[in-house]
């Protein structure tokens, strides 16, 4: 287990400046949910799911539900990625997970209701990077079309894993924005308190052939730091318009 002193030192040497975000509806904002599925979030649900209750993941789900409900109440657009793999196509270096049609590839129970909301676009992806996973056979991109159709200027991103699927999507979205592929998108914002990653301490990784250690708090911070370095904004608080009402 990585000591708190090491993590505190890392955060001092590699700080991630975070602000608050207030959602009022004045700026067209779209919510991007990444892989809030049983296979990554529900205890014991699969090879890559937590084996015991995990506070970082639980907090992420709670915040995701809060934000998603606010977006649906206001009829603001939501794009939800769902990890969904073909059983015969592996995804090295990870073991089989979130196979299409299984419970693993379904939204966590707290977010199942999103499937029936008219403002929600669901994209089942078979790769780490959701931007690449949005490419259709004809070369079009479902996420690009979503941004253009809804004239989104700000993409608020949250989900799992901070340093893997979230980070890869953010990096690709920012590159696409810079190439003017995502007009009118201006900002990609990562909500740190609604992101999480998995925990694989070194002493556990050493017992698994081919595994590498993945300390949760450390890798969560590194994911946010790299996203910031790629040009994303990072916020530690999201205040929804309903919270501003008397």
N, C-alpha and C positions, 0 to 999 in steps of 0.2 A: 504494500500500500504506500502510495506517495505521501510523504508527510505534509502537513499543513504549511510548514515553514518553506518547503520547496515550492509549493503552489503560490504562496504569498510572494516569494521572491520572483517567480516567473511573472506574476501580475504586476509587480513593480518594474521589472525590466522590460516587459512587453505589455504595456498598459493598453486597454481598449476603452477609449472614451465613449461613454454612453449617455444618451439624453432621454427625454420623455417625448412621446408622440401623442398628440391630441387629435382624435378623429372627429371631424365636424361635418364632413360631407362636402365641404367647399372645394376640396381637391379630389379629383377622381382617383380613388384608391381601391385596389383589388387585393384580396387576401389569398395567399398561396399556402396551402396546407401540404406538407410533405410527409407521406408514409405514416400517417397515424393509424396504423393497422395492428391487428392482434399479434402478428408475427414479430413485431419489434417492440410492442408496448405491453402486452398482456402476459402476466406471470405464467410461465410454463407452457406457453402457446406454441413454441417451436424452437428450432436450433438457434435462432438469433434473438429470441425473446428473453426478458429477464427471468432468472430462476427464482428470485425472491423479490418481494416488494421493493421498489426503488423510488425514493423521494423525488429525484430530479425528473424522472419520467412521469410520475404522478402529478407533479406540479405543472409540467408541460401540458398534460391532457386537460387539467382544470382550466388553465389559461386559454388553451385552444378552444374549449367549449364556450368560455365567456366571450371571446372575441368573435367566434363564428356566429353565436346567437345574436350579437349586436349587428353584424353584417347582414344576417338574414332579416332581422327586424327592419332594417333600413333599406332592404332590397339592394344592397351593394354586392358586386360580383365576387364570387369565390371560385378558385380553381384548386381542386383537390387531387393530388397525385396518390395513387394506390400501387404499391409494389406488387407485381403480379407476374410470375414467371412460368414458362413452359417447362414441364417436368423433364423434357429431354435436352434442355439447353441450360447447362450450368453457368454459374456466375463466379468464376474464380476471383479471389481466393476464398470465397464464402461457401459454406455447405448449403445444401438445398434448403430453400426457405420461400415462404409466401407463394406457394404454387397456386396457379390460377384455379379458382373454384373451391379452394379450401377455406377453412375458418381463418387461417393465418393471413390470407389476402383480403380480409374484410375489415372495414373501419372498426375501431374500438367501439364497444357498446355505447359509450357516452356520446359518440358522434354518428351513430348509424342513421339518425334522422336526417342527416345531410343529403342522403340519397334521394329524398323526396322534395327537396327545396328547389324551386324554379330558378333561383339565382346562382345555383351551384353547377359547375362543370366538372365532371369526373373524368380523370385520365388514368387508365391502368397502364403502368409502364413496366418494361421488362429489363431495365438497366438502372444503374446508379444515378445517372444524370437525367433528371426529368426533362430538361430542355431537348436532349437528344431523343428521349423516349416519347416526345410529342411529335416527332416527324412521321408523317404518313407515307404510304407507298408511292404516292404521286409527288412527293417532295415538299408538300405543304407542311405547316407546323401548327398544331392545334393551339399551343400556347401563344404563338405569335398572333394567330387569328383572334384569340380571346382578348389580347391586349388591344388590338386594333378595333375590334367590334365594340368594346366597352370604353374606348378612348382613355385607357388607364395611364395615369401619370406617375403613380406610386404603387409599387408592389410590396406588400407587407408579407414577409416570409417567416414561417415558423414550422417546427416539426422535428423529425429525427432522421438521421443522426447529424448533429451540428457540424461535425468535421468530415462527413462523408456525403450523403445525399443532399443535405442542405447546402453545404459548401460547393459541391460540384454544380448544382443548379444555379446558385448565385453567381458563380464565376462565369458560367456560360451565358446567363441572362445579361450580365454586365458587358460581356464581350459583344453580344448581339446588339445591345443598346448602343454601344460605341460605334458599331458598324451601321447604325441607322436602320436596323432590321426590326426594331421594336418601337417605332414612332407611334404614339407620343410619349412613351415611357421615359421618365426623367430619373427617378430614384428607386433603388432596391434597398429595402429596409429589413434588417434581421432583428426579430424580437428575442432577445437573449433568454428571458424568463419563460418563453414558450418554445424553447428548443431544448433538446436533450441528446445525449449519446449513451452508448452502452458502457458497462464497466467490466473490464477483464484485468484484474490485478496480475502483477508479474508472477506471483507464486502459483496462480492458477494456470496462466499461459504456459508456464514451464512444464506442466503436466499434459499439455495438448500438443501433439505433433504438428509442427508447421505454424502454430499460433504465435502471435506477437502480443506483448502486453499492451493494454489500452486502458490506462487509468482514467476514469470518467471525468472528474472535475478538471484534470489537466488537459485532456483532449477537447473538452467542451470549450475551454478558454482558447486553446490554440485554433480551433475552428473559427471562433469569433474574430480572433486576431487576423487570421489570413483573409477572411471575408472582408474585414475592414481595409486591409491592404489592397484588396482587389477593387475597392471603390464603393463597397456597400456602406450604408449607414447602420449603426447598431444602436438599438434603444433598450433600456431596461424597464420601461414602463409604457403601457399603452392605455390611454384614457379614452373611453368611448363616449360618444355624444350623450348617451343616456345618463352618464355619471355627472354631467354638467348641469342637468336639469334640476330645478328646485323640487 
